[in-house]
Amino acid sequence: MSEIFLGLGGNGENQSLALGRANRHGLIAGATGTGKTVTLQGLAESFSANGVPVFVADVKGDLSGIAMPGSPTFKHADKLEGRAKELGMDDYAYSDNPVIFWDLYGKQGHPIRTTITEMGPLLLSRLLDLNDTQEGVLQIVFRHADDNGLLLLDFGDLQSLLQWANENSKELSGVYGNVSKQSVGAIQRQLLSFEAQGADHFFGEPALEIDDFLKTDENGRGYVNVLAADQLMRSPKLYATFLLWLLAELFESLPEVGDPEKPKLVFFFDEAHLLFDDAPKALQEKIEQVVRLIRSKGVGVFFVTQNPIDIPEDVAGQLGNRVQHALRAFTKRDQRAIKAAAETFRINEELDVEEAITELKVGEALVSTLDEDGAPTVVQRTLIKPPRSRLGPVTAKERAIIQSVSPFDGKYDERIDRESAEEVLAQKAADAVETAQEVEEKGREEVGKRSRKTKSIWEKAISRGTKVAAGGMAGAAAAAVLGKKSRANPVRSGITSAAGSIATDLAGPIAGRFVRNLIGGLMR
């Protein structure tokens, strides 16, 4: 089984991470300044070199340097080179890695977007901090959109539909159950507040095609997908919900593979405590379930946090590969964390783990990984290997050059605003005003003889293609949608037939309900 070299243990043996066990997840923990970021960077480099794509959130901005080779002129280059020599890394040389930059706000990388439909009411309720009653109303609003072929793509669509729901609460209540204006108003206020934080950048089209995180370059190296998260961290709930959504999307998209020879993707979740802070118990349980199930899809999740007790026990129990940097015993909570961390390791009779955790130097860690049989190895005090890429951020010019040669240059950068719920509802409102004037002038009976002003979703699709029976096209539409060819960016597919048109218009309602049902099954 192929391995990733981590460092040299106190017993003089190499400490390694088996690639075939990397999907059993991991933990990188330690106080600020103890070397977590260096460990993460070295791991990401090694995964990439072995053809494994990586996703990492760059919380402080310094992980972007993984795109550039290190330099002998770096002020700490002597320490890096000295450590490499100490570890017997005869092949140590500075090198870069294939990197793709991403940014929810589109400033420091390709924008990452999803649609309101795909996010679904459950995660949106988490984002908006809704109570159970308000979440139920949001569920009804989504159901109404599905039943009436209204595409919910961006914040404008959801705001328009909520306004309509507020004005037609009695009609909705008669069909779906109680919808109070007070609950709708509360959701609208939360949505406005959240939009002010910049969350609207995350919703719209072209939506992310999740397979784009799973690419390798022409040399077979896995791309390192670096998410610029420095600005995103100012909205910690958006950060946590985005990463949870990403895990759920990966789970839904990838086939079952069991334990592969190497992961399909390794996901580093920095500032991991944000996922669990203020989360209700039920949500924590479902996060634990998603983490457990995604392992069988070949995705490894590594939580990176200052304090290991930030991770709930049910989640921590699934993290088979552990790198524990130094902790400081300044408070009683710190002391509990040290004791808890020590108890998670397989006992080493020659090492006092509790004492060692407080004595570790920068660049040292306690390491225990899973062996070929899936059992944890005995914990060893380990000198961690130095990374080969730059320690520190890229410059604005370097970032721009890397972006210009990205395999996704031009794919996501321009927002697409096609007809969706906001436009449809606006047109219906305009039609209603015009029709009321006609009735006043011509009478209700005369106006009732003409065709409706606003075409249905099926009529629009058929009018753009050949005249075929809508029912006969439903199967083809669903196949196109669930095959994810049109769901992420239907505009790009060059639709020339009624089947294609119907698939495009139904991409939101059908695929959205499909994805939400699956994610809802995990999250409920």
C-alpha positions in Angstrom: 0.0 0.0 0.0 1.4 3.4 -1.0 2.2 5.8 1.8 2.8 9.5 2.5 5.8 10.3 4.5 4.9 12.5 7.5 8.2 12.6 9.5 10.6 10.8 11.7 9.4 9.3 15.0 11.2 9.2 18.3 11.8 5.5 17.7 13.8 6.3 14.6 11.2 4.9 12.3 9.4 6.8 9.5 5.9 7.9 10.3 3.6 7.6 7.3 0.0 7.8 6.3 -1.3 5.0 4.2 -3.1 6.4 1.1 -5.6 3.5 1.2 -6.6 4.7 4.7 -6.8 8.4 4.1 -10.5 8.2 3.5 -10.9 7.1 7.2 -10.5 10.9 7.9 -8.1 12.7 10.2 -7.4 15.4 12.7 -4.7 18.1 12.8 -4.8 19.9 16.1 -2.6 22.2 18.1 -2.3 25.7 19.6 -1.7 28.7 17.4 1.9 28.8 16.1 2.7 25.2 16.7 2.9 24.1 13.0 -0.6 23.0 12.0 -0.5 25.0 8.7 2.9 23.5 7.8 1.6 20.0 8.5 -1.5 20.7 6.4 0.6 22.1 3.5 3.0 19.1 3.5 0.1 16.7 3.5 -1.7 18.5 0.6 1.5 18.5 -1.4 2.0 14.8 -1.0 -1.7 14.0 -1.8 -1.3 16.1 -5.0 1.9 14.3 -6.0 0.1 11.0 -5.6 -2.7 12.1 -8.0 -5.2 12.9 -5.3 -7.1 16.2 -5.7 -7.3 18.3 -2.5 -9.7 20.9 -1.3 -8.5 23.3 1.4 -9.9 26.4 3.0 -7.3 29.2 3.2 -8.5 30.9 6.4 -5.4 33.1 7.0 -4.4 33.6 3.3 -1.0 32.0 3.7 -1.9 28.6 2.1 -2.0 30.2 -1.3 1.8 29.8 -1.4 1.4 26.1 -2.1 1.1 27.2 -5.8 4.7 28.4 -5.8 8.0 26.7 -5.1 9.9 27.5 -1.9 13.1 29.5 -2.2 16.6 29.3 -0.6 16.3 33.0 0.0 13.3 32.5 2.3 14.3 33.8 5.8 13.7 30.4 7.4 15.0 28.3 4.4 18.0 27.1 6.5 15.6 25.6 9.1 13.5 23.9 6.4 16.6 22.5 4.6 18.1 21.5 8.0 15.0 19.6 8.9 14.9 17.8 5.6 18.5 16.7 6.1 17.8 15.6 9.6 14.9 13.4 8.3 17.1 11.9 5.6 15.1 13.5 2.7 17.8 13.2 0.1 15.4 14.1 -2.7 14.3 17.4 -1.0 13.9 20.2 -3.4 11.7 23.2 -3.7 8.7 22.7 -6.0 5.3 24.1 -6.8 1.9 22.3 -7.1 -1.0 22.6 -9.5 -3.5 25.0 -7.9 -6.9 26.3 -8.7 -8.1 29.3 -6.7 -11.7 29.7 -5.6 -13.6 32.4 -3.8 -17.3 32.7 -2.9 -17.1 36.4 -3.5 -15.2 36.0 -6.8 -12.4 38.4 -5.8 -9.4 36.0 -5.3 -10.5 33.1 -7.4 -13.3 31.5 -9.5 -16.7 32.2 -7.9 -18.4 29.2 -6.3 -22.1 29.3 -6.7 -25.0 27.0 -6.1 -28.7 27.7 -6.6 -31.3 28.3 -3.9 -33.0 25.2 -5.0 -30.0 23.0 -4.5 -29.1 24.4 -1.1 -32.7 23.6 0.0 -34.8 24.8 2.9 -32.9 22.8 5.6 -29.5 24.3 5.1 -31.0 27.7 4.4 -32.9 27.5 7.7 -29.5 26.8 9.4 -28.0 29.8 7.6 -30.9 32.1 8.5 -31.2 30.8 12.1 -34.9 30.0 11.7 -37.0 28.4 14.3 -39.0 25.2 13.6 -42.2 27.1 12.6 -40.3 29.4 10.2 -38.4 26.4 8.7 -41.8 24.7 8.1 -43.0 27.8 6.2 -39.8 27.9 4.1 -40.4 24.2 3.3 -43.9 25.1 2.0 -42.5 27.9 -0.1 -40.0 25.5 -1.7 -42.8 23.0 -2.3 -44.9 25.6 -4.0 -42.0 26.5 -6.2 -41.5 22.8 -7.2 -45.2 22.3 -7.8 -45.4 25.4 -10.1 -42.2 25.1 -12.0 -40.6 28.2 -10.4 -36.8 28.1 -10.6 -35.2 29.3 -7.4 -31.7 30.3 -8.5 -30.6 33.4 -6.5 -31.6 35.6 -3.6 -33.9 37.6 -5.9 -35.9 34.6 -6.7 -36.4 33.6 -3.0 -37.2 37.2 -2.0 -39.8 37.5 -4.8 -41.4 34.2 -3.8 -41.5 35.2 -0.2 -43.2 38.4 -1.1 -45.7 36.5 -3.1 -46.3 34.1 -0.2 -46.8 37.1 2.2 -49.5 38.5 -0.2 -51.1 35.1 -0.8 -50.7 33.4 2.6 -54.3 32.3 2.7 -54.0 30.6 -0.6 -50.9 28.7 0.4 -52.4 27.8 3.8 -55.4 26.2 2.0 -53.1 23.9 0.0 -50.1 23.2 2.2 -51.0 24.1 5.8 -50.7 27.2 8.0 -48.5 29.9 6.5 -48.6 33.0 8.7 -47.5 36.5 7.5 -45.5 36.9 10.7 -43.4 33.8 9.8 -42.9 34.9 6.2 -41.9 38.4 7.4 -39.4 37.0 9.9 -37.8 34.9 7.1 -37.7 38.0 4.8 -35.9 40.0 7.5 -33.3 37.3 8.1 -32.8 37.0 4.4 -32.1 40.8 4.1 -29.7 40.7 7.0 -27.8 37.8 5.5 -27.7 39.4 2.0 -26.1 42.4 3.6 -23.2 40.1 4.7 -22.6 39.2 1.1 -24.2 35.8 1.1 -26.1 36.6 -2.2 -22.7 36.1 -4.0 -23.0 32.3 -3.3 -26.4 31.8 -5.0 -26.9 31.9 -8.8 -25.6 30.5 -12.0 -23.4 29.1 -13.4 -23.5 26.7 -10.5 -20.5 24.7 -9.5 -20.1 21.3 -11.1 -18.7 19.2 -8.2 -16.6 17.1 -10.6 -14.4 20.2 -11.2 -12.9 19.6 -7.7 -11.7 16.1 -8.8 -9.3 17.0 -11.6 -5.6 16.1 -12.2 -3.2 18.0 -14.3 -1.4 16.7 -17.4 1.3 15.1 -15.2 -1.2 13.2 -13.2 -0.9 15.4 -10.1 -4.1 16.2 -8.2 -5.1 19.8 -8.3 -5.1 21.6 -5.0 -8.3 23.6 -4.8 -7.7 26.6 -2.5 -10.7 28.4 -1.2 -10.0 32.0 -0.2 -11.7 32.1 3.2 -10.2 35.2 4.9 -13.3 37.3 4.0 -15.6 34.4 4.3 -14.6 33.9 7.9 -16.3 37.1 8.8 -19.6 35.2 8.3 -18.8 32.0 10.1 -22.2 30.5 9.7 -22.0 30.9 5.9 -18.5 29.3 6.0 -19.7 26.3 8.0 -22.9 25.9 6.0 -21.0 26.1 2.7 -18.6 23.4 3.7 -21.5 21.2 5.0 -23.3 21.7 1.7 -20.1 20.8 -0.2 -19.8 17.5 1.7 -23.5 16.7 1.0 -23.0 17.5 -2.7 -19.9 15.2 -2.8 -21.8 12.4 -1.1 -24.7 12.8 -3.5 -22.6 13.0 -6.6 -19.9 10.3 -6.1 -20.4 6.5 -6.5 -19.8 4.0 -3.7 -16.2 2.8 -3.9 -15.5 1.4 -0.4 -11.8 1.7 0.5 -10.0 2.6 -2.7 -6.2 2.4 -3.2 -6.2 6.2 -2.8 -8.9 8.8 -2.1 -10.9 10.5 -4.8 -10.6 13.8 -2.9 -9.1 14.9 0.4 -10.9 17.7 2.1 -9.2 19.9 4.8 -11.7 21.7 7.0 -9.8 24.5 8.8 -11.3 26.2 11.8 -13.5 23.1 12.2 -15.1 24.2 15.4 -17.2 26.7 13.4 -19.2 23.7 12.0 -20.3 22.7 15.5 -20.5 26.0 17.4 -24.2 26.8 18.3 -25.4 23.8 16.2 -28.3 22.0 17.7 -27.8 18.4 18.8 -29.9 17.0 15.9 -27.7 18.8 13.4 -24.5 17.6 15.0 -25.8 14.1 14.8 -26.4 14.5 11.0 -23.0 16.0 10.5 -21.5 12.9 12.1 -23.7 10.8 9.8 -22.5 12.6 6.6 -18.9 12.3 7.7 -19.3 8.6 8.3 -21.1 7.9 5.1 -18.9 10.0 2.8 -15.9 7.7 3.6 -17.4 5.0 1.4 -17.4 7.5 -1.5 -13.6 7.7 -1.3 -13.5 11.2 0.3 -11.2 11.8 3.2 -12.1 14.7 5.6 -9.4 16.2 7.8 -10.5 18.5 10.6 -8.0 21.2 11.5 -8.6 23.0 14.8 -6.7 24.5 17.8 -8.4 22.4 20.4 -9.3 18.7 19.9 -12.3 18.9 22.2 -13.9 21.4 19.7 -14.8 18.2 17.8 -17.8 16.3 19.2 -17.0 12.8 20.4 -19.2 11.1 17.8 -17.2 12.8 15.0 -13.9 12.6 16.7 -14.3 8.8 17.0 -14.2 8.5 13.2 -10.9 10.4 12.8 -8.4 7.5 12.4 -5.4 9.5 11.4 -4.2 12.1 14.0 -1.5 14.7 14.1 -1.4 16.4 17.5 0.8 19.5 17.8 1.5 21.2 21.2 -1.3 22.4 23.5 -0.8 24.8 26.4 -2.2 24.1 29.9 -3.1 27.7 30.7 -6.7 27.0 31.8 -8.8 24.2 33.1 -10.3 23.8 29.6 -6.8 23.5 28.2 -6.0 20.8 30.8 -9.2 18.9 29.8 -8.2 19.1 26.2 -4.7 17.7 26.9 -6.2 14.8 28.8 -8.8 14.1 26.1 -6.2 14.2 23.4 -3.9 11.8 25.2 -6.7 9.3 25.7 -7.4 9.1 22.0 -4.0 7.6 21.1 -3.0 4.0 21.2 -0.8 3.7 24.3 3.0 3.9 23.9 4.6 2.5 27.1 7.7 4.5 26.4 6.0 7.9 26.1 4.0 10.0 28.6 1.6 11.5 26.1 0.0 14.1 28.4 3.4 15.5 29.3 4.7 15.3 25.7 1.7 17.3 24.4 2.8 20.3 26.4 6.5 19.9 25.6 6.3 19.6 21.8 8.3 22.2 19.9 7.2 24.0 16.7 7.3 21.4 13.9 6.9 18.5 16.3 3.7 16.4 16.8 2.3 13.3 18.2 1.4 11.1 15.3 -0.8 8.0 15.0 -2.3 6.7 11.7 -4.1 3.7 10.6 -2.1 0.7 9.4 -3.0 -1.7 6.5 -5.4 -3.5 8.7 -7.2 -0.4 9.7 -5.8 -0.4 13.3 -4.3 2.7 14.8 -0.5 2.7 15.2 1.3 3.3 18.5 1.6 7.1 19.0 5.1 8.5 18.3 6.6 11.9 19.0 7.5 12.9 15.5 9.6 15.6 13.7 7.3 16.7 10.9 8.7 17.0 7.3 9.1 20.5 5.8 6.9 21.5 2.8 8.5 22.0 -0.6 6.3 24.9 -1.7 6.3 28.5 -0.4 5.5 29.2 3.2 3.5 32.4 2.8 0.9 33.9 0.4 1.2 34.5 -3.3 1.4 38.0 -4.6 -1.6 39.6 -6.5 0.4 39.3 -9.7 1.2 35.6 -9.1 -2.4 34.9 -8.3 -3.6 36.6 -11.5 -1.2 34.5 -13.6 -2.3 31.3 -12.0 -5.9 32.2 -12.6 -5.2 33.0 -16.3 -4.0 29.4 -16.9 -6.7 27.8 -14.8 -8.6 24.9 -16.6 -11.8 26.7 -15.6 -10.8 30.2 -16.9 -14.1 31.8 -18.1 -16.3 29.0 -17.0 -17.6 30.4 -13.8 -16.5 34.0 -13.8 -19.5 35.7 -15.5 -22.8 35.4 -13.7 -25.8 34.2 -15.8 -29.2 35.5 -15.0 -31.8 33.5 -16.9 -35.6 33.5 -16.4 -36.5 32.2 -13.0 -39.0 32.8 -10.2 -38.3 36.5 -9.9 -38.9 37.2 -13.6 -41.9 34.8 -13.8 -43.6 36.4 -10.7 -42.9 39.9 -12.0 -44.5 39.0 -15.3 -47.5 37.5 -13.7 -48.0 40.6 -11.6 -47.8 42.8 -14.7 -50.2 40.5 -16.5 -52.6 40.7 -13.6 -52.6 44.5 -13.7 -53.1 44.5 -17.5 -55.9 41.8 -17.3 -57.7 43.8 -14.6 -57.7 46.8 -17.0 -59.0 44.7 -19.8 -61.8 43.3 -17.7 -62.8 46.8 -16.8 -62.9 47.9 -20.4 -64.2 44.7 -22.2 -65.8 42.6 -19.5 -64.8 39.4 -17.8 -66.6 37.1 -20.3 -64.8 38.7 -23.3 -61.4 38.6 -21.7 -61.9 35.0 -20.6 -62.0 33.9 -24.3 -58.4 34.8 -25.0 -55.4 32.6 -24.2 -53.5 33.1 -21.0 -50.8 35.8 -21.1 -48.0 33.9 -19.3 -47.1 30.5 -20.7 -46.5 27.5 -18.5 -43.1 26.0 -18.1 -44.1 23.2 -20.5 -45.5 25.6 -23.1 -42.3 27.7 -23.1 -40.1 24.6 -23.5 -42.2 23.2 -26.4 -42.5 26.6 -28.2 -38.6 26.7 -28.4 -38.4 23.3 -29.9 -40.5 20.8 -31.9 -44.1 20.3 -30.9 -44.0 17.0 -29.0 -46.1 15.7 -26.2 -44.9 17.0 -22.9 -45.5 13.7 -21.1 -43.3 11.8 -23.5 -40.4 14.2 -22.8 -40.6 13.9 -19.0 -38.4 10.9 -18.9 -35.7 12.4 -21.1 -35.8 15.6 -19.1 -35.4 13.8 -15.8 -32.5 11.7 -17.3 -30.8 14.9 -18.5 -31.3 16.6 -15.2 -30.3 13.7 -12.9 -27.3 13.0 -15.1 -26.2 16.5 -14.0 -25.5 17.7 -17.6 -27.9 20.6 -17.4 -28.3 21.1 -13.7 -25.1 23.0 -13.1 -25.3 25.3 -16.2 -28.1 24.5 -18.6 -27.4 27.6 -20.7 -24.1 26.1 -21.9 -25.6 22.9 -23.4 -26.8 24.5 -26.7 -30.4 23.4 -26.5 -32.0 22.8 -29.9 -35.0 20.5 -29.2 -38.1 20.5 -27.1 -36.6 17.7 -25.0 -33.6 19.8 -24.2 -35.7 22.9 -23.5 -37.9 21.0 -21.1 -34.8 19.5 -19.4 -33.4 23.0 -18.9 -36.6 24.5 -17.5 -37.1 21.6 -15.2 -33.5 21.5 -14.0 -34.4 23.4 -10.9 -37.6 21.8 -9.8 -36.8 18.1 -10.6 -33.1 18.0 -9.7 -33.6 20.3 -6.8 -36.3 18.1 -5.2 -34.1 15.0 -5.9 -31.0 16.5 -4.3 -33.0 18.0 -1.3 -34.7 14.7 -0.7 -31.4 12.9 -0.6 -29.7 15.5 1.6 -32.8 15.8 3.7 -32.6 12.0 4.3 -29.1 12.5 5.6 -29.8 15.6 7.6 -33.1 14.5 9.3 
